Amino acid sequence: MKHSKTGLFLMELIFGILFFSITSAICVQLFVKANTFNNESIQKDQAMRIASQIIEVYKSQQSPIENMIYYDDTGNKTDNQQGNYIASITKNNGFIHIDVSYHQDVIYSLDYYLYQQRMW
């Protein structure tokens, strides 16, 4: 009789360890996915700021804008594999199309139309 109670206890212990290992694996996956979403959100926010800066410069100066390379947060120029945001700008009849890329993937696009009020 004592032998069967020991086997039952060991079986219950094994199931408990299995349950906790499965739930901890799921929790680790959730934390990794949350970190990935956070990094993507930071990149998109930075790309949105870059596109906004380009529009503000265009509105104030209305000078021709070329493709631009942006620097990382420390102010050091980096190459494409280490954190440059590249904005490609195309102009066509008052419309501006801006694509901001990070690691050669377009992460933000913006179309802007500059309305100019006529002076009489």
N, C-alpha and C positions, 0 to 999 in steps of 0.2 A: 504494500500500500504506500509506503514512504517513497518508493522508487517512482511511482506515477506522479506524485505531487511535485517532485523535483523536476521531472521532465516538463510538466505543465508550467512551472515557474520559469524554466529556461526558455520555453516557447513564448511565453508572455514577454519576457525580457527582450528576446530577439525581435518580436513585433514592435515593441516600444522603440527600440533603437532604429529599426527600419523606418518607422513613422517619422521620428525626429530627423533622420538623415534626409528623407524625401522632402519634408517641409523646409529644412534649412537650404537644400539645393534650390527650391523654388524661390525662397527669399533672396538668395544670392543673385539669381537671374533677374529678379525684380529690381534690385539695387543697380545692377549693371545696366539694365534697360533705362532706368531713371537717369543714370549718369550720361548715357548716350543722348537721351532727349534734352538734357540740360546743355550739353556741349553744342548740339544742333541749334538750340534756341539762342545761345550766346553768339554763334556764328551768324545766324539770320538777323539778330539785332544789330550786330556790327555792320553787316551788309546794308541794312536799312539806313543806318546812320551815314554810311558812305554815299549812298544814292541821294539822300537828303542834302548832304553837303554839296554834291555836284549840282543839284538843282538850284540851291541857294547861290552858288558861285555864278551859274549861268544867268540867273535872274538879275544879279547885281552888275555883272560885267558884260554879259551877252557876247562873250568872245568865243571863238571856236574852241571846242574842247576835244582833246585827243584822248586816246586810251591812257588810263592812269594806273599806276602801281602804288599801293598803300603799304604803310609800314606796320609793324606789330606795335603792341601797346608800349613797349620800352623805347620806341623811337629809333631802333636799329633796323636798317634795311635787311630783309631776309629774302632768301630765294623762294621760288614757288612751292617747294616741298616743305618749307618750314613756316608758313603762316602768312604769305602775302595774299591780300585781297586784290584782285584785278578787276577794274571796272572798264567794260567796253561800252562806248557811247556811240550811237549813230543818230545823226540829225537828218530830218527830212521835212521840209515845209512847215517849220514851226513845231514839229513833234520831235521829242527826244526819247529815244529808247535806251535804257541803261540795263545792262546785265552785269551783276557783281558775282565774280567767281571766287571760290576758295578751293585750293588744291585742284584746279582745273575743272571743277564742277560748278555749274551755275546754281547759286543758292537763292538769288533774289533778282527779280526783274521788275522794271518800272517803266511805264509809258507816261510821258508828261507833255502837255500842250501849253505853250506859253501864249497867253492871251495878252495882246497889247492894245491898250485903249487909245483910240484916235484923239488927237488934240485938234480942235477946230480953230 
